[in-house]
Amino acid sequence: MEHLAQIILLLGVAVAVVLTFQHLHIPTSLGYLLVGLILGPHTVGPVVYVPEFRMLAEFGVVFLLFTIGLNFSLPQLRALRHQVLGLGTGQVVFTTAIVGAVVWMTGLSAAAAFVIGAVFAQSSTTIIGSQLAEQGEENSHHGRFGLAMSVFQDVTAVPFLVIIPVLSVSVGTDVLVGALGWAFTKAVIAFTLVFITGRWLLHPLFHMVAARRSAEVFTLAVLLVALLAAWTTSSFGLSLAFGGFLAGMILGETEFRHQVESSIRPFRDVLLGLFFVGIGMRFDPAAIFPIWHWAILGTLLIMASKILIVAAMMRKKGIDVMVAWRTALLLAVGGEFGLALVVIALDSGVIDMQLGQIAMTSVLFSMIAGAFMIHFNGIVANWLVGSRNDEVGSVPDKLSEAPEQQVLIGGYGRVGRTIAVLLQSSGIPFLALDTDPKLVAQGRIDGHSVSYGDISDPELLTAIHAERASLVVLAVDHSTTALRAILFLRKNCPHVPIIARARDLETSSRFLDAGATHAYPEAIEASLRLGETALKILNVAEEDIDLVIQDVRDWGYRSILDEEQDK
């Protein structure tokens, strides 16, 4: 209990700062860095020192890489290898090489120069995504390119987790090559072990866990798998985060991916916040004055190198000049993963504290300047191109197409399955969710996009971007589940229409009051079908039948319900 007061202080400052940053639409990762700065040893005021936090914070990076792995399984990587994968990988490789060569010529060792190049190559997916969403540009050509490439940066940064700790032991080229070769050999062994064992064990494990329909047990299983994979790679002398990434890739191929992501998200966000608090505590504002000129030069190097490299690569691919420059301006921002690599390099002894301060300050300055660059990307790109034309031209890959809005189906029982068949036959994309693993497996056999998940889980709805859905159809058996989903969707996605299945009139009324666009009671719908058939036999005009039926659906449900209640 000796650290309880410090923990309370940390949580109090974190809540105040993060709330303020969210209100101002500033990425919360910067808020956690500020919390660390405020409570760190290099500023006036209280200092929080809880040794256990550092170990907990390291798991934030593990869960971050675990989440990235979920979204980039092997089939997805193979499918995208000719598209953004080449651009994202090329940007990281060229930036690391060019920046590394520049700083190496200033007198740094080859190992330190490599680290700086790797750090400067990273961009912040958080800042890019939040800023584009706020500006309404997330679905533009440059927005989709920028987001996709920044996420691929995170994937291509995984080898740095293997390389950087090894660089500290190098005393010569032969030793370095041997150490790197052995490190990658261990990485391949760990990958093979985790991948083969995971494929053999994880699918049946999660089927068994899902059959219990217990969110508590499911979350425990996710934590067990992520940490077990991290422990496996750590046992090989590799980073914990590398194991988390491998486990995420394996689970990303299963029907449990969406629910796994929603289960891990709270742990990831809190622990990653602690990680950034720890980085903020390492930042010494007083150290800026002796190194401010190096930090400014570092910031310019980060932004200029990435702008020029990305724009050149995209133009070489034949992408429109405005799209190329605007994408390059998005990726000019520094990244949180770069800060993580600085910490790994400091802990491994690859760079000293002064160089670490220069690198961290440069990245922080670039994150601030980059946010403004993203905000004014259109104006700056017009100035760079020397014209005021809007983006024109074709983009020769799938990112040029408008993203399809899919229908979300809650429940894959008889009703949900029927709706899925109708949608598929009409060529409409959809994602169905169910908490019964047998129904999920049946959906996969049917060739439908069905995943394990609870449609009323707020974290799950956030993870699958429910706000982008064109329609939500609730066909679940339990009215409480449907009601929770309606309340969340109506509050957070007010523009998304919701159609709900109800057992009776009372339930239908509750759904409509909660915000459902339509709620159809099964008993009345059966009566309407009988009545519709009767009217057709009696030769009533079809348009008149449609009007009568729709009138009953629009306001008749409530009238019938009122009559039943009066009785």
Buried (B, 14 or more C-beta within 10 A) or exposed (E): EEBEEBBEBBEEBBEEBBEEBEEEEBBBBBBBBBBBBBBBEBBEEEBBEBEEBBEBBBBBBBBBBBBBBBBBBEEBBEEBEEBBBBBBBBBBBBBBBBBBEBBBEEEBBBBBBBBBBBBBBBBBBBBBBBBBBEBEBBEBBBBBBBBBBBBBBBBBBBBBBBBBBBBBBBEEEEEBEBBBEEBBEBBEEBBEBBBEBBEEEBBEBBBEBBEEEEBEEBBEBBBEBBBBBBEBBBEBBBBBBBBBBBBBBBBBBBBBBBBBBBBBBEBBBBBBBBBBBBBBBBBBEEBBEEBEEBBEBBBBBBBEBBBBBBBBBBBEBEBBBBBBBBBBBBBBBBBBBBBBBBBBBBBBEBBEEEBBBBBBBBBBBBBBBBBEBBBEBBEBBBEBBEEEEEBEBEBEBEBBEEEEEBBBBBBBBEBBBEBBEEBBEEEBEBBBBBBBBEBBBBBBEBEBBBBBBBBBBBBBBBBBEBBBBBBBBBBBBEBEBBBBBBBBBBEEBEEBBBBBBBEBBBBBBBBBEBBBBBBBBBEBBEEBEEBBEEBEEEEEEEEEBEEBBEEBBEEBBEEBBEEEEEE
